[in-house]
Amino acid sequence: MDGSFELEGEIYLVEAKWHAAKIGVAELFTFQGKIDQKAAWARGLFISDSGFTEEGLHAFGRGKRLVCMDGLDLSDALDKALPINHVISRKVRHAAETGHAFSRVRDLFP
């Protein structure tokens, strides 16, 4: 785990990877396991500069307590001058409504 922060009264645990390879299901489940060992109200933010494999996100499934962000999301947020707290809040709401841990910033902020 690389850190934590508080946003809108929620505690987020952060995992950040700056690898060339996309993150797959094993890394997602490993981070979810770390979150599960913490307080029940903790959430997770997994940041992967190179993104996530479609197979990994699909196999990871729904209903987890984490959201994912990739390098393109960070770039899009900066290009659109979106405050990061708004981006995370929108990603969390989308995950709550759909069960999907990953959604693109460009889709959430058209």
C-alpha positions as CSV (number, residue, x, y, z in Angstrom):
1,M,0.0,0.0,0.0
2,D,1.4,3.4,-1.0
3,G,-0.6,5.7,1.1
4,S,-4.1,6.9,2.2
5,F,-6.2,10.1,2.2
6,E,-9.6,11.3,3.3
7,L,-12.2,12.5,0.8
8,E,-15.7,13.6,1.8
9,G,-15.5,11.7,5.1
10,E,-14.3,8.5,3.5
11,I,-10.9,6.9,4.0
12,Y,-9.1,5.7,0.8
13,L,-6.1,3.4,0.8
14,V,-3.9,3.9,-2.3
15,E,-1.9,1.5,-4.5
16,A,0.0,3.1,-7.3
17,K,1.9,1.2,-10.0
18,W,4.1,2.9,-12.6
19,H,5.0,-0.2,-14.7
20,A,5.0,-0.7,-18.4
21,A,2.6,-3.7,-18.2
22,K,-1.1,-3.3,-17.6
23,I,-2.5,-4.4,-14.3
24,G,-4.3,-7.7,-14.3
25,V,-6.6,-9.6,-12.0
26,A,-3.9,-10.9,-9.6
27,E,-2.8,-7.4,-8.7
28,L,-6.4,-6.2,-8.3
29,F,-7.2,-9.1,-6.0
30,T,-4.1,-8.6,-4.0
31,F,-5.0,-4.9,-3.3
32,Q,-8.6,-5.9,-2.5
33,G,-7.2,-8.4,0.0
34,K,-5.2,-5.6,1.6
35,I,-8.3,-3.4,1.9
36,D,-10.3,-6.4,3.4
37,Q,-7.7,-6.6,6.2
38,K,-8.4,-3.0,7.2
39,A,-11.4,-1.3,8.7
40,A,-14.7,-2.2,7.0
41,W,-15.3,1.4,6.0
42,A,-12.0,1.8,4.1
43,R,-12.1,2.2,0.3
44,G,-9.4,1.7,-2.2
45,L,-8.0,3.7,-5.1
46,F,-5.8,1.7,-7.5
47,I,-3.7,3.9,-9.9
48,S,-2.0,2.2,-12.8
49,D,-0.1,4.5,-15.2
50,S,-0.3,1.9,-18.0
51,G,-3.9,0.9,-17.3
52,F,-5.7,-2.4,-16.6
53,T,-6.3,-5.5,-18.7
54,E,-9.9,-6.0,-19.9
55,E,-9.6,-9.6,-18.8
56,G,-8.4,-8.5,-15.3
57,L,-11.2,-6.0,-14.8
58,H,-13.8,-8.6,-16.0
59,A,-12.4,-11.4,-13.8
60,F,-12.1,-9.0,-10.8
61,G,-15.9,-8.6,-11.0
62,R,-18.3,-6.3,-9.3
63,G,-19.1,-5.2,-5.8
64,K,-15.6,-4.4,-4.6
65,R,-14.6,-1.5,-2.3
66,L,-12.2,0.0,-4.8
67,V,-12.1,2.2,-7.9
68,C,-9.4,2.3,-10.5
69,M,-7.6,5.1,-12.3
70,D,-5.1,5.0,-15.2
71,G,-2.6,7.3,-16.7
72,L,-5.1,8.4,-19.4
73,D,-7.6,9.3,-16.6
74,L,-5.0,11.5,-15.0
75,S,-4.1,13.2,-18.3
76,D,-7.8,13.8,-19.1
77,A,-8.4,15.2,-15.7
78,L,-5.5,17.6,-16.0
79,D,-6.5,18.6,-19.6
80,K,-10.0,19.4,-18.5
81,A,-8.8,21.1,-15.2
82,L,-11.0,18.7,-13.2
83,P,-10.3,18.7,-9.5
84,I,-9.1,15.2,-8.5
85,N,-11.7,15.0,-5.7
86,H,-14.5,15.5,-8.3
87,V,-13.0,12.7,-10.4
88,I,-12.8,10.3,-7.6
89,S,-16.3,11.1,-6.4
90,R,-17.7,10.6,-9.8
91,K,-15.8,7.3,-10.2
92,V,-17.1,6.1,-6.8
93,R,-20.7,7.0,-7.7
94,H,-20.4,5.2,-11.1
95,A,-19.0,2.1,-9.3
96,A,-21.8,2.2,-6.8
97,E,-24.4,2.4,-9.6
98,T,-22.9,-0.1,-12.0
99,G,-20.6,-2.3,-9.9
100,H,-17.7,-1.6,-12.2
101,A,-14.4,-0.6,-10.5
102,F,-13.1,1.2,-13.6
103,S,-14.7,3.9,-15.7
104,R,-12.9,6.4,-17.9
105,V,-12.7,10.1,-17.0
106,R,-13.6,11.0,-20.6
107,D,-16.8,9.0,-20.2
108,L,-17.7,10.4,-16.8
109,F,-17.0,14.0,-17.9
110,P,-18.0,14.3,-21.6
